[in-house]
Amino acid sequence: MRRLVGLDYALEHVQLAYATTVHGVQGETTDAAIVGPEVDAAGLYVGLTRGRHHNEAICVTRTDAAALGGLASSMRRGTTELTIGDSMRAAEAELRRAARERAMQPQTYGGPGVGGAGLSR
């Protein structure tokens, strides 16, 4: 259904707005930003630091206390960033796994000249 809105009404009551994901708005600055429910901590941070004049988070709950709890839950939601130690442990685990797989593969032996030193894998 279409409605015709007069110019005077539109000038007074209509505001142009855009919607985007919090990840798509990184690096942008707007006059106002509104973050919807169920975002993670990174999304909450990005969304609430985009508005130059106004930033707002929406929590759909029955009480103010539940809204504060929902906001706190969003602040804790998300994956923890890995440290260099975490990355090193993951790389070592992957190397051990690859070494075990290689050790379990059947080895074939050939004559001189096969595989360099008489071994062929």
One Martini backbone bead per residue (centre of mass of N, CA, C, O) as a GRO file, in nm:
protein
  121
    1MET     BB    1   0.097   0.036   0.022
    2ARG     BB    2   0.040   0.371  -0.048
    3ARG     BB    3   0.174   0.693   0.055
    4LEU     BB    4   0.127   1.037   0.087
    5VAL     BB    5   0.377   1.281   0.156
    6GLY     BB    6   0.430   1.576   0.260
    7LEU     BB    7   0.676   1.808   0.271
    8ASP     BB    8   0.633   1.926   0.556
    9TYR     BB    9   0.622   1.656   0.702
   10ALA     BB   10   0.897   1.542   0.608
   11LEU     BB   11   1.077   1.772   0.721
   12GLU     BB   12   0.981   1.711   1.027
   13HIS     BB   13   0.961   1.355   1.037
   14VAL     BB   14   1.192   1.279   0.833
   15GLN     BB   15   1.467   1.038   0.821
   16LEU     BB   16   1.758   0.947   0.704
   17ALA     BB   17   1.859   0.597   0.679
   18TYR     BB   18   2.094   0.336   0.773
   19ALA     BB   19   2.185  -0.007   0.733
   20THR     BB   20   2.420  -0.217   0.914
   21THR     BB   21   2.675  -0.377   1.004
   22VAL     BB   22   2.922  -0.364   1.236
   23HIS     BB   23   3.142  -0.454   1.027
   24GLY     BB   24   3.063  -0.243   0.793
   25VAL     BB   25   3.119   0.025   0.996
   26GLN     BB   26   3.402   0.023   1.009
   27GLY     BB   27   3.539   0.354   1.019
   28GLU     BB   28   3.284   0.495   1.071
   29THR     BB   29   3.098   0.810   1.087
   30THR     BB   30   2.818   0.920   1.267
   31ASP     BB   31   2.566   1.075   1.428
   32ALA     BB   32   2.429   0.783   1.468
   33ALA     BB   33   2.392   0.481   1.682
   34ILE     BB   34   2.246   0.146   1.658
   35VAL     BB   35   2.229  -0.143   1.864
   36GLY     BB   36   2.139  -0.450   1.861
   37PRO     BB   37   2.067  -0.745   1.957
   38GLU     BB   38   2.300  -1.011   1.992
   39VAL     BB   39   2.580  -0.913   2.024
   40ASP     BB   40   2.899  -0.890   2.054
   41ALA     BB   41   3.159  -0.728   2.187
   42ALA     BB   42   3.269  -0.614   1.921
   43GLY     BB   43   2.996  -0.505   1.811
   44LEU     BB   44   2.938  -0.317   2.045
   45TYR     BB   45   3.185  -0.140   2.023
   46VAL     BB   46   3.158  -0.047   1.732
   47GLY     BB   47   2.864   0.060   1.746
   48LEU     BB   48   2.927   0.260   2.011
   49THR     BB   49   3.168   0.428   1.822
   50ARG     BB   50   3.017   0.583   1.568
   51GLY     BB   51   2.872   0.809   1.712
   52ARG     BB   52   2.895   1.148   1.748
   53HIS     BB   53   2.604   1.213   1.924
   54HIS     BB   54   2.480   0.902   1.913
   55ASN     BB   55   2.434   0.611   2.129
   56GLU     BB   56   2.268   0.280   2.102
   57ALA     BB   57   2.118   0.015   2.291
   58ILE     BB   58   1.933  -0.282   2.235
   59CYS     BB   59   1.703  -0.431   2.474
   60VAL     BB   60   1.496  -0.721   2.507
   61THR     BB   61   1.286  -0.672   2.788
   62ARG     BB   62   1.104  -0.641   3.098
   63THR     BB   63   1.357  -0.505   3.244
   64ASP     BB   64   1.615  -0.314   3.345
   65ALA     BB   65   1.784  -0.539   3.473
   66ALA     BB   66   1.777  -0.723   3.221
   67ALA     BB   67   1.914  -0.521   3.033
   68LEU     BB   68   2.182  -0.510   3.184
   69GLY     BB   69   2.236  -0.814   3.158
   70GLY     BB   70   2.235  -0.818   2.845
   71LEU     BB   71   2.470  -0.622   2.809
   72ALA     BB   72   2.677  -0.786   2.970
   73SER     BB   73   2.658  -1.036   2.790
   74SER     BB   74   2.763  -0.896   2.532
   75MET     BB   75   3.045  -0.822   2.660
   76ARG     BB   76   3.115  -1.151   2.688
   77ARG     BB   77   3.074  -1.206   2.399
   78GLY     BB   78   3.301  -1.422   2.251
   79THR     BB   79   3.617  -1.441   2.141
   80THR     BB   80   3.927  -1.489   2.233
   81GLU     BB   81   4.219  -1.367   2.190
   82LEU     BB   82   4.509  -1.465   2.078
   83THR     BB   83   4.811  -1.559   2.167
   84ILE     BB   84   5.130  -1.645   2.103
   85GLY     BB   85   5.117  -1.899   2.279
   86ASP     BB   86   4.869  -2.024   2.145
   87SER     BB   87   4.993  -2.041   1.859
   88MET     BB   88   5.235  -2.222   1.935
   89ARG     BB   89   5.071  -2.462   2.046
   90ALA     BB   90   4.916  -2.517   1.783
   91ALA     BB   91   5.164  -2.568   1.603
   92GLU     BB   92   5.280  -2.806   1.768
   93ALA     BB   93   5.032  -2.989   1.743
   94GLU     BB   94   5.039  -3.005   1.433
   95LEU     BB   95   5.322  -3.129   1.409
   96ARG     BB   96   5.261  -3.386   1.571
   97ARG     BB   97   5.034  -3.488   1.390
   98ALA     BB   98   5.202  -3.505   1.126
   99ALA     BB   99   5.415  -3.703   1.237
  100ARG     BB  100   5.221  -3.934   1.301
  101GLU     BB  101   5.112  -3.975   1.015
  102ARG     BB  102   5.386  -4.035   0.884
  103ALA     BB  103   5.462  -4.282   1.067
  104MET     BB  104   5.197  -4.454   0.962
  105GLN     BB  105   5.315  -4.479   0.698
  106PRO     BB  106   5.414  -4.667   0.458
  107GLN     BB  107   5.722  -4.814   0.379
  108THR     BB  108   5.947  -4.803   0.104
  109TYR     BB  109   6.195  -5.000  -0.061
  110GLY     BB  110   6.475  -4.944  -0.261
  111GLY     BB  111   6.707  -4.914  -0.462
  112PRO     BB  112   6.940  -4.767  -0.602
  113GLY     BB  113   6.826  -4.431  -0.673
  114VAL     BB  114   6.580  -4.447  -0.484
  115GLY     BB  115   6.516  -4.161  -0.319
  116GLY     BB  116   6.848  -4.125  -0.312
  117ALA     BB  117   6.911  -4.348  -0.038
  118GLY     BB  118   6.711  -4.604  -0.102
  119LEU     BB  119   6.453  -4.437  -0.040
  120SER     BB  120   6.089  -4.464  -0.039
  121ARG     BB  121   5.761  -4.283  -0.007
   0.00000   0.00000   0.00000
